[in-house]
Amino acid sequence: MAELVFFSGTMDSGKSTLALQMDHNHRARGRAGLIYTKMDRAGSDVLSSRLGLATPAREVTDDLDFWDAVVEHATTGHRIDYLICDEVQFYTPAQVEQLAKLVDEMGVDVFSFGITADFRTQLFPGSRRMIELADRVQVLQVEALCWCGRRATHNARVVDGAMVVEGEQVVVGDTVAGSATLVEYEVLCRRHFMRRMNSAAARTAAASPDVLPFDLDVCPVPQQ
């Protein structure tokens, strides 16, 4: 039976790498699929991972109807067994419902990948709808790490080196937004997210003669 599966994790947890691997595995077994993504770090119409792997993909726009697109693809003589959908947090809730319909009505497997919560710890609309509808939600086992060495659980937005918790929900990272304003993202453990202490703030504090080592509030790494 076809499934709607949501693979979730923070940044740096290997979501896009897994998406590329799953596409390879299914194609190697003779299955035919389509790859979709939205606002990939490498640009439009491409699915890429931080390991340097990449493959062409179909760009998801807000007005894309997955049901219409896949039906059109199938009626022109192309077999479609599965979809790889990356960056699903940026999809609209209606698009997630269309993916669920493809699973139920056409028997197409949908493997989706995305971040659950934004830099304010609020659920992305697309991710929320995916959690509500998915047959399975699978948290990736590759753990991203905070600068302190503990498991990272939160995605932080960093503007000019300082962590922020206000602003638009979607802003592409590693870009200049305006005049010399660098927007980046960093994964943090909950403690350092709540304390607004990203790696740059920790380095600045460590270099200050007025800050004692324990003031950095470095989390001890659990022993294996």
C-alpha positions in Angstrom: 0.0 0.0 0.0 1.2 3.5 -0.8 2.2 5.7 2.1 2.6 9.4 2.9 5.7 9.6 5.0 7.2 12.7 6.7 10.9 12.6 7.5 11.6 15.4 9.9 14.6 16.9 11.6 16.6 20.0 12.3 19.0 21.5 9.8 22.2 19.4 9.4 20.3 16.1 10.2 20.7 14.7 6.6 17.1 15.2 5.2 18.2 16.2 1.7 20.9 13.5 1.7 18.3 10.9 2.6 15.9 12.2 -0.1 18.6 11.8 -2.7 19.5 8.3 -1.4 15.8 7.2 -1.4 15.4 8.4 -5.0 18.5 6.4 -6.0 17.3 3.3 -4.2 13.8 3.3 -5.8 15.1 4.1 -9.3 17.6 1.2 -8.9 14.7 -1.1 -8.4 13.0 0.0 -11.6 10.5 2.4 -10.0 9.7 5.8 -11.7 9.4 9.0 -9.6 9.4 12.7 -9.6 11.5 15.0 -7.4 10.1 18.3 -6.0 11.7 20.9 -3.8 11.2 24.5 -2.9 13.7 27.3 -2.1 16.7 24.9 -2.1 20.0 26.5 -0.8 21.5 25.8 -4.3 18.9 27.7 -6.2 15.8 26.8 -8.3 15.0 23.5 -9.8 17.6 21.5 -7.8 17.6 19.3 -4.7 21.0 19.6 -3.0 22.6 18.4 0.3 25.3 20.0 2.4 27.5 17.1 1.5 27.8 18.4 -2.1 25.3 16.0 -3.7 22.6 17.4 -6.0 20.1 16.4 -8.7 17.6 18.3 -10.9 14.2 18.8 -9.4 10.9 20.4 -10.1 10.4 23.7 -8.3 7.3 24.0 -6.1 5.5 27.3 -6.5 2.5 28.4 -4.3 0.1 27.9 -7.2 1.3 24.3 -8.1 -1.4 21.7 -7.8 0.3 18.3 -7.2 -2.8 16.4 -8.2 -3.1 18.1 -11.6 0.6 17.9 -12.2 0.9 14.2 -11.5 -2.3 13.3 -13.4 -1.1 15.2 -16.4 2.3 13.4 -16.2 0.5 10.0 -16.0 -1.9 10.7 -18.8 0.9 11.5 -21.2 2.1 8.0 -20.9 4.6 8.3 -18.0 4.5 5.9 -15.1 4.6 7.4 -11.7 5.3 5.3 -8.6 6.6 7.8 -6.0 7.3 11.4 -5.3 10.3 12.8 -3.4 9.2 16.1 -1.8 12.0 18.1 -0.1 11.7 21.3 1.9 8.0 20.5 2.6 7.8 23.0 5.4 7.5 25.6 2.7 4.5 23.9 0.9 1.0 25.2 1.5 -1.4 23.1 3.6 -3.5 22.6 0.4 -0.5 21.2 -1.4 0.0 18.7 1.5 -3.6 17.7 1.1 -3.1 17.1 -2.6 -0.1 14.8 -1.8 -2.3 12.8 0.6 -4.9 12.5 -2.2 -2.3 11.1 -4.6 -1.4 8.5 -2.0 -5.0 7.5 -1.4 -6.5 7.8 -4.9 -3.6 6.9 -7.2 -1.4 4.7 -5.0 1.6 7.0 -5.4 4.1 6.8 -2.5 5.0 10.2 -1.2 8.3 10.6 0.7 8.5 14.1 2.2 11.3 15.8 4.0 11.4 19.0 6.0 11.9 21.0 9.2 9.1 21.0 11.7 9.5 24.3 13.5 10.8 27.7 12.5 13.3 30.0 14.2 10.6 31.1 16.6 9.8 27.4 17.6 6.5 27.7 15.8 5.3 25.0 13.4 5.5 25.7 9.7 2.0 25.5 8.2 3.1 22.8 5.7 4.8 20.8 8.3 1.9 21.0 10.7 -0.5 19.7 8.0 1.9 17.0 7.1 2.1 15.8 10.7 -1.7 15.8 10.8 -2.1 13.7 7.6 1.0 11.6 7.3 0.8 7.8 7.7 4.2 8.0 9.4 6.3 10.8 10.9 9.9 9.7 11.2 12.5 11.7 13.1 15.9 11.3 11.5 18.4 9.4 13.6 21.4 11.5 12.5 21.8 14.1 15.3 22.8 17.6 14.5 24.9 19.1 17.3 24.8 22.5 19.1 28.0 24.4 19.4 28.3 23.0 23.0 28.3 19.4 21.8 24.8 18.4 22.8 22.0 17.3 20.5 20.6 20.3 18.6 16.8 20.5 18.7 16.1 24.1 17.5 16.8 26.1 14.4 18.0 29.6 15.2 18.1 32.6 12.8 21.3 34.7 13.1 21.4 38.2 11.7 24.9 39.8 11.5 26.1 37.3 14.2 23.2 37.8 16.6 20.3 35.5 17.2 16.9 36.9 16.5 13.4 35.6 17.3 11.3 38.1 15.4 10.7 38.6 11.7 9.2 36.9 8.7 8.8 33.2 9.0 10.6 32.4 5.7 13.9 34.1 4.9 16.5 32.2 2.8 19.7 31.8 4.7 23.3 32.7 3.6 22.0 35.7 1.8 22.3 39.5 2.0 18.9 40.9 2.9 19.4 44.6 2.2 22.6 46.4 2.7 25.3 44.2 4.2 22.9 42.3 6.4 23.9 38.6 6.6 21.1 36.2 7.4 22.3 32.7 8.6 20.8 29.8 10.4 22.3 27.7 13.2 21.1 24.7 15.2 21.1 24.9 19.0 20.2 22.8 22.0 17.1 24.0 23.8 19.1 25.6 26.7 21.2 27.8 24.4 18.2 28.6 22.2 16.3 29.8 25.2 19.3 31.8 26.4 19.8 33.3 22.9 23.4 32.1 22.9 24.5 31.1 19.5 28.1 30.2 18.7 29.1 33.7 17.9 27.7 35.0 21.2 29.5 32.2 23.0 32.9 33.1 21.4 32.4 36.8 22.2 31.6 36.0 25.8 34.6 33.6 26.1 36.9 36.3 24.9 35.7 38.8 27.5 37.9 39.1 30.6 34.8 39.9 32.6 33.1 36.6 31.9 33.9 33.5 34.0 33.9 30.1 32.3 30.8 28.9 34.1 29.0 32.0 32.9 29.0 30.6 29.4 26.6 27.9 30.6 28.2 25.2 28.5 26.0 22.1 28.6 27.9 18.9 29.7 27.9 16.3 27.0 26.3 13.0 28.3 28.7 10.1 28.5 27.9 7.2 26.2 
